[in-house]
Amino acid sequence: MSWSNVKQFPLQQNLAPLTLALRERGIPHRIVELSGRQVLQVPEATLAEPVGDFVEAWQDGRVTAIPQESASVNTRDQSREALRRSVYRSPVTFVLILASIFGFACIEFAPLRSWAAQLTFVPVMPAPQGLVLGTLQDTLQQADYWRLLTPAFLHFSIFHIVFNALWTWELGRRLEWSMGLGLYLVFFGVTAIASNVAQYFWPGPVTLFGGMSGVIYAMVGYIGVCQWLKPEPVLAVPKGILIFMLAWLGICMLGVVDFFMAGGVANGAHLGGLLSGVLFALGKLAVAKKSEIK
């Protein structure tokens, strides 16, 4: 990894508050000693300018860090307080994870399975041979418009829910802090519907599908475009993570993972989510640029 210098400070200056402020916002960094000075560094050259602007705002008093906990407070209390602050600052992401856990419970526990039938993309209807899946036309004719979105909450295994919850928490918080609550809700709604529709029309028989992974790939696409065109510290996800997610998408589309996971992988949702996230980012940047010109 090639580290880029952002700013130098005297050796005697206490940079612990700055480090805390950077950590709170998920900004990767390190402080090293070079030539008798403390040097703040970031892992990517594209982050140097936005992080430098952040440091200037911090020095001017326009950014405040949460005070460090007293040394007498034990580690467990610190962890609880850190979690509480994260939830307070990321309410939408937290609710999405809770909804996903509920969707998993609807699949896993028999008393809740009637709820699962209300969350599927198309209605599950009785037929002489048993239950059958309806069509998108049935969903629209019955005005069950919520079905376009709610499959994002359905999860079919413990691995499925844990994997998606972790990535939702890691990436979703960053988007929520960057966009603000309102736009982040719009982002979720648009990309969830886009990924579900893409999966429905994906080649092959229509089956029950679900999961937050389509939205997660939308987050990957959004962050990737922003890192490329207009980096901002809060979206500073290491490129290795984005590369891993894209590599995982390719492996899944090759069908390798289907041999190890019951029910297969929703490749259409992944690809549809990724593309919708890219388009959302491009649209947001275009609107921002147009506003700057005016």
N, C-alpha and C positions, 0 to 999 in steps of 0.2 A: 504494500500500500504506500502511495506517495503522499506525504503530508505537506500541506501548504500553510505558510505563515499568514496570520491574520493581523496580529498586533503585538507590540513589545511593551513590557512593563518593568519597572524597577524591581530588583530582587527583594527589597523589603516590603513591597506592597502585598497585602493579603488578598489573594484572588479567590478565596473560598466562596464569598457571596456570588461572584460572577459565575463560578463553576456550578453553583447550585441553580442559578437562574437558567443556565444553559441546559442542565440536566432536566429541569422541570419541563422544558419544552422539547425534550428528546433530541437535542442537537449534539451529534457526535463531535468530540473535540479532545484535545489533550494540551497540557501545559508543560513545556520543557525549558531547561536552562541552556541558553546559548550565548556565549561571549559575555557572560556576566549580566544577562538580562533574562527575565521570564518571557517566554514566547508562547502565545496562544496559537494552536494549529488545528486545522480541520482536515479530514481525510480526502477531500476533493477540492480541486482548484475552483470549481464553479460555486462553492459555498463561501469562499473567502470574502467576497464583496458583501453579500447579504448578512453574514455573521459579523463583519466589520461594522455595518450599519447598526446591528443589534447592540454591539458593544458600546458604540457611541451613545445610543439611546440609554443604555444602562448607566454609563458614566454621567450623563446629564440628569439622571434621576427619573427618567421617564419609564423605566422598567424596574419593578421591585421583585425581589425574591422572597419566598416564604421563609421566615426566620428559621435558623437551624434549631433542631430540638435540643433540649438540655441534655447534658451528658448523663444525668441521672435517670432519664427515661429509657426503659429497656427496649431491646430490638423489636420485640413483638408489638409494643405500643407504637413504635415508629412505623412499622409496616402497616398497621391498621390505619394510622393517620395518613400515610402516603396513599393507601387505597381509597380512603374516604375522600381525599382531595381530588384524586383522579376521577372518581365517580362523579363528584360534584362538578368538575370541569368538563365531563364527557357524558352528560345524561342520555343523549340519544344513543350513543354507542352501547352504553350499559343496558338500556331498554331493549335494543336489538339482540343483545346476547341473551337476556332473560326470555325474550320471545322465542329465540332459537331453542333454548332449553325446554320451554313449554312444548314446542313442536316436536322435539325428541321424545318428550314424555307421552305425547299423544300417539306416537308410533309404538313406544316401548311398553306402555301399560294399558291393558285391556279396557279398564273403565273409562279411559280418555279417548279411545279410538274413534268414537263417534265425532269428536272434534276434528280428528285428522281428516275425515271426509269433507269437512267444511273448508279445509286449507289447501286442497288439491287444485291444480290448474283447471281441470275439467271436472264436472260432477261425476260421482260414482253412483251408477243407477242400477236398480234391480232388473234382472232379466231371467227368462226361464232357465238358462244355464248357470245362473248365479249373478254376481255383481259384475258389471262391465263399465268401462270408462266411456264417458260422453265425449263430446267434441268442443272445440273452441266456440263453435256456433251455439251450442247448448249453453255455455257459460254466458255468452253475450245476450242470448234471447231471454234467459232467466234473470238478467241484470245482476248476475253474481260477479260484479266487477272486481271485488276484493280478491278473487281467485287469481287475477293476473299478477298479483304481488305476493300473496301469502305462501306459495311454495318455498320461498326463500327461508321460511322458518322451519320447514320440515327437515328432520335429520334422522337417518336410518340406522345408525350404529354409534357406539360410544366413541370410536375413533373419529367418525364424521363430525360429531358435535364438538369434541375437544379441539380437533384441528381447526375447524372453522371459527370457533369462539376465540381461540388464541390469536388468529390472524385478524379477526374483526377488531379485537381489542388493540392490537399493535398498530394496525394501519388506520382503523376507523377513528381513533382518538385524534390522530394527526390531521385527518381531513376535517373533523369537527372543529378543531382549534383554528384551522386555516380558513375554512369557509364561514363558520358561524352556524348556529343551530338551524336556522331557516333553510339556507341553501343546502346544507348537509341532508336535511330531510328530503328536499327535492331530488338531490343526487341519489339517495337510496331508492326513492320511488321510481325514478326514471330507469336506473340501471337494473333494479330488480325485475321490473316489467320487461325490459329489453332482453335480459338473460333468460327469463322464463319463456318468452315468445320464441326466442332463438332455439331453445331446447325442444319446444313443441314441434317446430318445423324441421328439426334436425333429421336427416335421413334415417329411416328405420321405423319400426313399430312404435306407436305411442304407448308409453308406460308411465307409471307413477314416478315422479321425479321431485327433487327438492334439495334445499341446502343453500347456505349463504355464500357458497364459493363463487357463484356468478358475480355477486356484488363485490366480493373480495378481489376478483380479477379486474373489475371495474376500478377499484381503488389502485391496483397495480398500474393499470393503464393511465389513470389520472396522474398519479405521482410520477410516473416515467416521463410523461409529456412535460409536466411542470419542472422537473429536474433538468430537462433538456432545454426548454425555452425560457423559463423564468424561475430559477431556483429560489426557494425560501427556506429558512432554517428549520421550521417546524416539519417540513416534508423531506428532510434530509435522511432518507432511508438509504442504507448502504447499497450500492449497485449490486453487490453479490446476492442480496435478497431478491431483487427484481429479476436477476438472471436465473436464480433458482426457480422462482415461480413460473417464468416463461419456459424453462427447461421441463418443469413438471407438467405444464400444459402440453408440450410436445410429446412427452412420454405417454401421457394419458391418451392423446389422440392416436398414438400408434397401437393402442389396445393392450399394451403390456400389463397395465394395472388391473384390467378386467379379470385376469386370472387369479388375482389375490383379493378382490373385493366383490362381495355378493351384490348383484344388481347392476354392476358396471358404473361408469363415470359419466357425468352429465357434460360431455364435451361441448355440446351446443351452448349450454349455459355459460361455460367458461369462456368460449370464444366470443359469444355475444356480449357478455359482461365486459371483457377486455376492450372490445371495439367501442362499446357505449361509453366507457370511462375515458378513452382517448378522445372521442368526439365531444364529450362534456367538457373536458379540459380545454380543448381547442376553442370551443364556443365561449367559455368563460374568459379566456385570455383575449379573444377577439373583442368581446364586449368591453373588457377593461381597457384595451388599447384604443378603442373608439371613443371611450369616455375621456381618456387622456388627451386625445386630439382635440376634442371639443373644448 
